[in-house]
Amino acid sequence: MNEAMTMLFVITDSSGYMAPIVFIFFHLVRQFIFIPVPIVCIAGGVLFGAVLGTVYSIIGLSMAGIMFFILFQYIPKVFQKVLSLKKKWLGDHVNFTIAQISILRLIPFIHYHLLSLCIVEISKNFKDYLKFSVMANIPVALFYTVFGQFMKQFSPTLIITILLSLTLLFYLLREKQVIIKWGEFFSEK
């Protein structure tokens, strides 16, 4: 992973005005080379500063979300793994709000495409998905771009406090009702 980040820095430094395009493209490629979203957003903050790094990360993450939506619609067999992961971790009857998904995206070890699948499930069409996806990407891009470069200096106590605060926010922003169909509740197994 350090080699990929070093390669990103070298390409960005040598490309000049093409650097933002390369960085946005790297957001599209990062999911195939298994680099977590926070690391790329942190690199955006280091390379472009807080404002431009956040903007480029939002654009890159939104384009990755569009690619996920298109692939999910046209190649559903490929996404059976993500669907089974959702069922295993979250169950059949969980409905997240956009605020909850935004908070979960701030936690680095939560599967990014699992949360994209949750956005697909609450969206009525592509326009809603794109709007919800951009809204859920803003906090992760902003947080990791602005504060990510300083996270290595945080104490373990502060990191635990941040994670507990995110867990509390996740609980407080949950959807207050679960709808279970009569046939599913009384199904014979």
N, C-alpha and C positions, 0 to 999 in steps of 0.2 A: 504494500500500500504506500510506503514511503517513496518507492520508485515512481509510482504513478503521480504522486503529488510533486515530486521533483521535476518530472516531465512536464506537468502543467505549468510550473513556475518558469521553466526554460522557454516553453512555447509562448507563454504570455509576454515575457520580457522581450522576446525577439520579434513578436508579431506586430507591435505598435497599435495602429488603429483597428487591426483585426482581433486584438486581444478580447474585447467583449464578445465577439462572435464565437471565438474559440471557447471562451468560458461558458457561454450558453450552450454550445454544442456539447461541451464536457458534461453538462447536466443531463443531456440525453443519453450519453454513453455510460455514465457512471453506474447506472443500474445493471448494465451487462458485465461490468468488471467489479461489481460488488463493493463499491465505495459508498459509505453511508452519506446521506444528505448533509448532516451537520459538518462533516469534514470539508465538503465542497463549499458550503456557505462560509465557513471560517476562512477558507482560501480566498473567497471573493472579498471578504473584509480586509484581508491582508493586502491583496493585489490592487483593489480599486477603492478602498475606503468604505466607510459605513453606508453612505447614501447610494453611490453607484453600485457597490457590491450587493446591496439589498435589492435594488431594481433589477440587476442582471440575474440574481438568484430567483426572484419571483418570475421573471420571464422564462428562465430555464426550467424551473419546476412546473410552471404552467404548461410549457410545451411537452414536458415529460408526462404530465397528466393527460394531455390530449392524445399522446401516443398510446398511453395505457387504455384510454377509453376506446380508441379505434381498434386496438388489438383485442380488447375484451369483447367488443361487439362482433368482430369478424373471425376470431379464432377462440371460441369459448372453451374448446377442449384443453387448450394450453393453460387456461386459468382455473382448471379444476383443483390444482394444488392450492391456489390462493383461497378458493371457496372452501376446501376442506380445512385449511388453516383457520379460516374465520369460524367455521362450525365448531372446530376443536377448542379454540381459545375463547370464543364469545358466545357460542350457542346459536340457536335458530331464531330467538325472539328478541335480540338486542337491537335497539335503534339509537344510534348516537345522534346528537345535534352537531351542527357545524362547530360550535364553540368547544364541545368535547373533543372532536376530531382535531381541532387546532391545538388543543392542549396535549393530546396524545402524540401529535407530531413533534412536539418539543422534547419528548422523551426519546433519547437516541436508540434504545433497543427495541422499540415498537416497530413492527414491520410497516414500511411506508406504503407499499401497495395494498396491504390489508386495509389500511385506512382509506386508500383511493377506492377500493371496492365498496366500503361503507358509504362513500360519497355517491358512487354509482347507484347504490340501492335506494338512497333517499332522493335522487334526482328524477325529475319527470322526463327530461329530454337533455340533449347535449348542451343547450344554452344554460340550463340550471346547473348541470355538472360543471361547466366551465366557471360559472360564477362562484359556486360553492368551493371549487378547487382552488381558485385564486384567493378566496377569503381564508381558506385553511392554510395556504402557503405563506401568507404575509407574516404571521407570527414567527414561524420557524425561520424564514429567511432573515427577518429583522433581528431576532434574538441571537442567532448564531453568527450573523455577520457583525453585529455591533459588539456583543459580549463574548463571543466564542473565542476570540484571540486571547482573552484574559482568563478563560476557564482553567487553564493549566496552573494558574497561580492561586486558585481557590483552595481553601482548606477542605478536608473531608467533611467537617461539620457543616460548612456552608453548602456543599453539594447535597448532603442529606436533607438539609432544610429546604433547599429548592425543590428536590424531588417530592418531599412530603407536602409542600405547598401546592405543587402541581396535582398531586393525588387528591388533596382536599378540593381544589377547584374542579377537578374532573367529577367528583362526587356531587358538588353543589350545582353544577350545570347540567346534570343528567336529565333525560326525559322522564317525566314523573309517572308515566303509565306504560304498561305493556299489554298489547292486545294478543290474546291467544284464542284461536278459533276453537269452537266447540268440539269439532272432530279431532283436532290435534290434542286437546286436553284429555278427552276420553277415548283416545285411540287404543285399540287392542294390540298388544305387543307379543 
